[in-house]
Amino acid sequence: MSWSFSVVGRPKAVAAACRAEAEKSPCAEPEESIRKTTLELAALSAENHTDDNVVKVEASGSMYSQDGACHQNQVSLSVRTIYNFVE
């Protein structure tokens, strides 16, 4: 199975979106624990930016299993500040 998530916004809103996403679309274990932990790490990072920043989170992962055993698991996380954002 695989999953992906992307969001851009103010830090508190991004953190809330990450945490809300963690409660959706459960995956098989151990991928589900990895997905939830990754999204919580993204939320913690986002909410520790100052309120005047704009933050972009991109997270994804996948797991390959055969006969009920996990053979491969990968995860990617990027949390970036978006500079020169105008409103």
C-alpha positions in Angstrom: 0.0 0.0 0.0 1.1 3.6 -0.4 0.0 7.0 1.0 0.8 10.6 0.3 -0.1 14.0 1.9 0.6 17.6 0.9 -0.5 20.9 2.5 0.5 24.5 2.4 -0.6 27.2 4.9 0.0 29.0 8.1 1.8 26.9 10.8 -1.1 26.2 13.1 -3.4 25.3 10.2 -0.8 23.0 8.7 -0.3 21.3 12.0 -4.0 20.7 12.4 -4.3 19.4 8.9 -1.4 16.9 9.5 -3.1 15.6 12.7 -6.5 15.3 11.0 -4.9 13.4 8.1 -3.3 11.0 10.6 -6.8 9.9 11.7 -7.9 9.0 8.1 -7.3 6.1 5.7 -5.5 3.6 8.0 -2.9 1.4 6.4 -1.7 -2.0 7.4 0.9 -2.3 10.1 3.7 -1.4 10.4 3.0 1.2 7.7 0.2 2.7 9.8 2.4 3.5 12.7 5.0 5.0 10.5 2.4 7.1 8.7 1.0 8.5 11.9 4.4 9.1 13.4 5.5 10.9 10.2 2.4 13.1 10.2 2.9 14.0 13.9 6.5 14.9 13.3 5.3 17.2 10.4 2.7 18.8 12.7 5.3 19.4 15.5 7.7 21.0 13.0 5.0 23.1 11.4 3.6 24.5 14.6 7.0 25.6 15.8 7.3 28.1 13.0 6.3 31.7 13.8 2.7 32.7 12.8 3.9 35.0 10.0 5.4 32.1 8.1 3.9 29.9 5.4 4.8 26.2 5.6 4.6 23.4 3.1 4.5 19.8 4.2 4.9 16.9 1.8 4.9 13.4 3.2 4.6 10.0 1.6 5.3 6.3 2.1 4.8 2.8 0.9 5.1 -0.7 2.1 5.5 -4.0 0.2 4.4 -7.1 1.9 4.0 -10.7 0.8 2.3 -13.5 2.6 1.5 -11.1 5.5 5.2 -10.2 6.1 6.6 -6.7 5.4 9.5 -6.9 3.0 10.1 -3.2 2.2 9.0 0.1 3.7 9.9 3.6 2.7 8.9 7.0 4.0 9.7 10.6 2.9 9.0 13.9 4.7 9.7 17.5 3.8 8.7 20.5 5.9 9.7 23.8 4.2 9.2 27.5 4.8 7.7 29.3 1.8 9.6 32.6 1.4 8.3 35.7 -0.3 4.7 34.8 0.2 2.4 37.8 -0.5 -1.2 38.2 0.6 
